[in-house]
């Protein structure tokens, strides 16, 4: 009988360690995805602040999905390419963009280090790099984001970032999609 008690104690200890390990994993995921609001009188710059943070923290490549881009963000993206960081943008066709943003589109299209892919179905804002992603409604337009009340999802969890990258790649033309290994 005492051998069985020792066996159960060892098994109990092993299970406790597994539970603690699982708890640590769950706790490490807390805060990896957050949802907050942007806009309104008290929070009008929250989304723009997050976007600037992700732009400045990008080390390799910045990926963007946006219906259009304003002059403020176009300048920031050009500055990013001067540091040797690639920018890949998926946006609406030039003809679907209002006149005030067409000149900005043309300027970005001719900027070395920035690739623009046209997709007529862009209706949301997604900005991400290898460490973080921001998903929201709207466009990469500073004034419009200040005036709008939007739901902002911030993702830092690696598995979710990989999933976003897969979705982003599906929006690319087939010849630009990475080959599966």
C-alpha positions in Angstrom: 0.0 0.0 0.0 2.8 2.4 0.8 4.3 1.9 -2.7 1.0 3.0 -4.2 0.9 6.1 -2.0 4.4 7.1 -3.1 3.4 6.5 -6.7 0.3 8.7 -6.3 2.4 11.5 -4.7 4.9 11.4 -7.5 2.1 11.6 -10.0 0.4 14.4 -8.1 3.6 16.4 -8.1 4.1 15.9 -11.9 0.5 17.1 -12.5 1.0 20.1 -10.3 4.1 21.0 -12.3 2.1 20.7 -15.6 -0.7 22.9 -14.2 1.9 25.5 -13.1 3.5 25.4 -16.6 0.1 25.8 -18.2 -0.7 28.7 -15.9 2.6 30.4 -16.8 1.8 30.1 -20.6 -1.7 31.5 -20.1 -0.3 34.4 -18.1 2.3 35.1 -20.7 -0.5 35.4 -23.3 -2.5 37.9 -21.3 -1.9 41.3 -22.8 -0.7 39.9 -26.1 -4.0 41.0 -27.7 -5.9 44.0 -26.5 -9.0 45.8 -27.7 -9.5 49.5 -27.0 -11.4 52.4 -28.3 -9.9 55.3 -30.2 -11.6 58.7 -30.7 -13.8 60.9 -28.8 -12.8 63.9 -26.7 -10.5 62.0 -24.3 -8.9 59.5 -26.7 -8.6 61.2 -30.1 -4.9 60.4 -30.6 -4.8 56.9 -29.3 -4.8 55.1 -32.6 -2.4 57.6 -34.2 0.0 57.2 -31.3 -0.1 53.4 -31.6 0.5 53.7 -35.4 3.5 56.0 -34.9 4.9 53.6 -32.4 4.7 50.6 -34.7 6.2 52.6 -37.6 9.1 53.8 -35.4 9.7 50.3 -33.9 9.8 48.5 -37.3 13.3 47.1 -38.0 12.8 45.0 -41.3 9.5 45.5 -43.1 6.2 47.3 -42.5 3.1 45.9 -44.0 0.0 48.1 -44.5 -3.6 47.5 -45.7 -5.5 50.8 -46.0 -8.1 52.2 -48.4 -5.9 55.3 -48.8 -3.0 57.1 -47.1 -2.8 60.8 -46.2 0.2 63.2 -46.6 1.3 62.9 -42.9 1.6 59.1 -43.0 3.1 59.2 -46.5 5.9 61.4 -45.2 6.5 59.0 -42.3 6.6 56.0 -44.7 9.1 57.8 -46.9 11.3 58.5 -43.8 11.1 54.8 -42.9 12.5 53.8 -46.3 15.4 56.2 -45.9 16.5 53.9 -43.0 16.4 50.9 -45.4 13.1 49.5 -44.2 10.8 48.1 -46.8 7.2 49.1 -46.9 4.5 47.0 -48.6 1.1 48.6 -49.0 -2.1 47.0 -50.2 -4.6 49.8 -51.1 -7.5 50.5 -53.4 -7.0 51.1 -57.1 -5.9 54.6 -57.9 -9.2 55.4 -59.6 -11.2 54.4 -56.5 -9.2 56.8 -54.3 -10.5 60.4 -54.0 -8.6 63.1 -55.9 -7.0 64.6 -52.8 -5.2 61.3 -52.1 -4.3 60.4 -55.7 -1.2 62.7 -55.7 0.0 61.1 -52.5 -0.6 57.6 -54.0 1.5 58.6 -57.1 4.2 59.9 -54.9 4.3 56.8 -52.8 4.2 54.6 -55.9 7.4 56.3 -57.2 9.3 56.1 -53.8 12.1 53.5 -53.8 11.5 51.0 -51.0 7.7 51.2 -51.1 5.7 48.7 -53.1 2.0 49.3 -53.7 -0.3 46.5 -54.6 -3.8 47.4 -55.7 -6.8 45.5 -54.4 -10.3 47.0 -55.0 -11.7 45.4 -51.8 -9.7 47.2 -49.1 -12.1 48.5 -46.5 -10.1 48.4 -43.2 -6.8 49.4 -41.7 -4.1 46.9 -40.8 -0.5 47.9 -40.0 1.9 45.3 -38.9 5.5 44.2 -38.6 7.1 41.1 -37.1 6.4 42.1 -33.5 3.1 43.9 -33.5 -0.1 44.5 -35.5 -2.8 47.1 -35.3 -6.2 46.4 -36.9 -9.1 48.9 -37.1 -11.6 50.4 -39.3 -10.7 53.6 -41.2 -7.7 54.5 -43.3 -4.1 55.6 -42.7 -5.4 59.2 -42.4 -4.3 61.2 -39.3 -7.2 63.7 -39.3 -9.9 61.1 -40.0 -8.5 58.8 -37.3 -8.6 61.7 -34.8 -12.2 62.4 -35.5 -13.5 58.8 -35.6 -14.5 56.6 -32.8 -13.1 53.2 -33.7 -12.4 49.8 -32.1 -8.6 49.2 -32.2 -7.2 45.7 -31.9 -3.5 45.4 -31.0 -1.8 42.0 -31.4 1.6 41.0 -30.1 1.1 37.2 -29.9 3.4 35.5 -32.4 0.9 32.8 -33.6 -1.7 35.5 -34.3 0.9 37.7 -36.1 1.7 34.7 -38.4 -2.0 34.2 -39.1 -2.3 37.9 -40.0 0.8 37.5 -42.3 -0.9 34.6 -44.0 -4.1 36.6 -44.6 -2.0 39.5 -45.9 -0.2 37.2 -48.3 -3.5 36.0 -49.7 -4.3 39.6 -50.7 -1.0 39.7 -52.8 -0.9 38.7 -56.4 0.1 35.0 -56.7 3.5 35.8 -58.1 4.3 37.9 -55.0 3.3 35.3 -52.5 6.0 33.5 -50.6 6.6 30.0 -51.7 5.6 27.3 -49.2 8.4 25.1 -48.0 
